[in-house]
Amino acid sequence: MTYGSALGWPSPVLVQISQTGLPFTLDASQISWMVSLVYVTNLLSPLPAGALMDALGRKRALILLTLPALISWPIALLATDVRWLYLARLLVGIQGGASTTIAPTYISETACAKHRGAMNTMGMFFCFVGIFYSYIIGHLVSYASLCLLNGLIPLTFILLFSLLLPDTPYWYLMKNNPQLAAESLAWLNSTTTPHIQNELNLIQNGVQQQISNKNSFEELLRSATNRRALIILSQI
């Protein structure tokens, strides 16, 4: 929803700017750059996001990479010329690329198999909810109010995610911390650690297999099936 609200933000804002000239006027070229720059960092951020989530954990990496989106809204609110809007859009794009990389991994490593597919589709659903939110709210409130309201979305996420949810048992086992992995898995299953030992052993075996079979990006592309999949996805 954080990224979706940023994608929908230009639509009502540009209407307000064209009508009032506030906070400043934009020509056609500036509008084009302001709208599209978000996709530059959205394209570039998944690769470092993948490295960060393995180094810091899925939870901390997602919180860290949501901070640019949070920072982008005060910048947009206080912007005095279009360059500040460019910066704000680049920052929020970082969160967009990171969320589509880390969030599905977090969900896959915490949700049970029965609900995993449905929960992963919710990411795109809430992106559209965010777009719709900006469309509706943006036509009812001022430029400044919309920036503040959109800024509340990443702030709420950071607070709730950091306080309420654990990191994944997979990542704790990757870092050789079975005690925290057991506590995380027990919390996710609403039970105590003695009742999840069998599942924890299965996860441990999966982690060990993943580590032992780790392949490079070059080796991944050597597979004809993987190359075909990459070509198909590039057309989406």
C-alpha positions in Angstrom: 0.0 0.0 0.0 3.0 2.3 0.6 4.2 2.0 -2.9 0.7 2.0 -4.4 -0.1 5.3 -2.7 3.0 6.8 -4.2 2.1 5.5 -7.7 -1.4 7.1 -7.4 -0.2 10.4 -5.8 0.7 12.3 -9.1 -2.8 12.0 -10.5 -4.7 14.2 -8.0 -1.6 16.3 -7.3 -1.1 17.3 -10.9 -4.8 18.4 -11.1 -4.3 20.6 -8.1 -1.0 22.1 -9.4 -2.7 22.9 -12.8 -5.6 24.6 -11.0 -3.7 26.5 -8.2 0.0 26.6 -9.3 0.9 25.4 -5.8 3.3 24.5 -4.5 4.9 25.5 -7.8 4.2 25.1 -11.5 5.5 22.2 -13.6 6.0 22.0 -17.3 5.3 18.9 -19.4 8.9 17.7 -19.3 9.1 18.1 -15.5 5.9 16.3 -15.0 7.1 13.4 -17.2 10.3 13.0 -15.1 8.5 13.4 -11.8 6.1 10.7 -12.6 8.5 8.2 -14.1 11.6 8.5 -11.9 10.0 6.2 -9.3 10.5 3.3 -11.7 14.3 3.9 -12.0 15.0 3.0 -8.3 12.2 0.4 -8.4 14.2 -1.4 -11.1 17.5 -1.1 -9.4 16.6 -1.8 -5.7 15.7 -5.5 -5.8 19.3 -6.8 -6.2 20.7 -5.0 -3.1 17.5 -5.7 -1.3 18.1 -9.5 -1.8 21.6 -9.2 -0.4 20.4 -7.1 2.5 17.6 -9.5 3.5 20.2 -12.3 3.7 22.6 -10.2 5.7 20.3 -8.4 8.1 17.2 -10.6 8.1 13.9 -10.2 6.2 12.3 -8.1 8.9 15.1 -5.6 9.4 15.8 -5.2 5.7 12.2 -4.5 4.9 12.0 -1.9 7.7 15.3 -0.3 6.6 14.2 -0.1 3.0 10.8 1.3 3.9 12.5 4.3 5.5 13.2 6.0 2.2 9.5 6.0 1.4 8.8 7.5 4.9 11.5 10.2 4.2 10.1 11.0 0.7 6.9 12.4 2.0 8.4 15.2 4.2 10.6 16.0 1.2 7.6 16.3 -1.1 5.7 18.3 1.5 8.5 20.9 1.9 9.6 20.9 -1.7 10.4 24.3 -3.1 11.2 23.2 -6.7 10.9 20.2 -8.9 14.3 18.8 -8.0 13.0 17.9 -4.5 10.1 16.1 -6.1 12.6 14.1 -8.2 14.4 13.1 -5.1 11.2 12.1 -3.3 10.1 9.9 -6.2 13.5 8.2 -6.4 13.4 7.5 -2.7 9.9 6.0 -2.7 10.9 3.8 -5.7 13.5 2.1 -3.5 10.8 0.9 -1.2 8.7 -0.3 -4.2 11.5 -2.6 -5.6 12.5 -3.8 -2.1 9.0 -4.7 -1.0 8.4 -6.8 -4.1 11.6 -8.7 -3.3 11.5 -9.1 0.4 7.8 -9.3 1.3 7.1 -12.4 -0.8 10.1 -14.1 0.8 8.9 -13.1 4.3 5.4 -14.4 3.6 6.7 -17.7 2.0 8.9 -18.3 5.1 6.2 -17.6 7.7 2.9 -18.6 6.2 1.7 -22.2 6.1 1.5 -23.9 2.7 -2.3 -23.7 2.7 -2.4 -19.9 2.9 1.0 -19.0 1.3 -0.3 -18.5 -2.3 -3.3 -16.4 -1.3 -1.2 -14.2 1.1 1.4 -13.6 -1.6 -1.3 -12.3 -4.0 -2.3 -9.7 -1.3 0.8 -7.7 -2.0 -0.4 -6.7 -5.5 -3.9 -6.3 -4.2 -2.9 -3.7 -1.5 -0.7 -1.9 -4.1 -3.9 -1.3 -6.1 -5.7 -0.3 -2.8 -2.9 2.3 -2.3 -3.4 3.7 -5.8 -7.1 3.9 -5.3 -6.6 5.5 -1.9 -4.5 8.3 -3.4 -7.0 8.8 -6.2 -9.9 9.3 -3.8 -8.2 11.1 -0.9 -6.2 13.3 -3.2 -9.3 14.9 -4.7 -10.7 15.6 -1.2 -7.7 17.2 0.6 -4.9 19.7 -0.1 -1.4 18.9 -1.5 0.1 19.2 2.0 -2.6 17.0 3.6 -2.1 14.3 1.0 1.6 14.2 1.7 1.0 13.8 5.4 -1.7 11.1 5.0 0.5 9.1 2.6 3.4 9.4 5.0 1.3 7.8 7.7 1.2 4.6 5.7 4.9 3.7 5.9 5.1 5.0 9.4 2.3 2.7 10.5 3.9 -0.2 8.8 7.3 0.3 10.4 5.8 0.7 13.9 3.5 -2.3 13.7 5.9 -4.6 11.8 8.8 -3.8 14.2 6.8 -4.3 17.3 4.5 -7.2 16.5 6.1 -9.6 14.1 9.2 -11.8 14.4 11.8 -12.5 11.7 11.4 -15.8 9.9 12.6 -19.1 11.3 14.4 -19.8 8.0 16.6 -16.8 8.4 17.4 -17.6 12.0 18.5 -21.1 11.0 20.6 -19.6 8.1 22.4 -17.7 10.8 22.8 -20.8 13.0 20.4 -19.5 15.7 18.0 -22.5 16.4 16.7 -21.0 19.6 15.3 -17.8 18.0 14.1 -20.0 15.0 12.1 -22.1 17.4 10.7 -19.1 19.2 9.7 -17.5 15.9 8.1 -20.7 14.6 6.2 -21.2 17.9 4.9 -17.7 17.8 3.8 -18.0 14.1 1.9 -21.2 15.0 0.5 -19.9 18.3 2.0 -22.7 20.3 5.0 -23.5 22.4 8.5 -24.6 21.2 8.2 -28.3 22.2 5.2 -28.7 19.7 7.0 -27.4 16.6 10.2 -29.5 16.8 9.3 -31.7 13.8 8.5 -28.7 11.6 11.7 -27.0 12.8 13.7 -30.1 11.7 12.1 -30.0 8.3 13.0 -26.3 7.9 16.5 -27.0 9.1 16.9 -29.7 6.4 15.6 -27.4 3.8 18.0 -24.6 4.8 20.9 -27.0 4.7 19.9 -28.2 1.3 19.5 -24.6 0.0 23.0 -23.6 1.3 24.7 -26.7 -0.1 23.0 -26.3 -3.6 23.6 -22.5 -3.8 24.3 -21.5 -7.4 25.7 -18.4 -9.0 23.7 -16.1 -11.3 25.7 -17.4 -14.2 24.9 -21.0 -13.4 21.2 -20.1 -13.2 21.2 -18.8 -16.8 22.9 -21.9 -18.1 19.6 -23.7 -17.7 17.5 -23.5 -20.9 14.3 -23.6 -18.8 15.4 -20.7 -16.7 16.4 -18.6 -19.8 12.9 -19.2 -21.3 11.3 -18.2 -18.0 13.4 -15.0 -17.9 12.4 -14.1 -21.5 8.7 -14.6 -20.8 8.9 -12.5 -17.6 10.6 -9.7 -19.5 7.6 -9.4 -21.7 5.2 -8.8 -18.8 
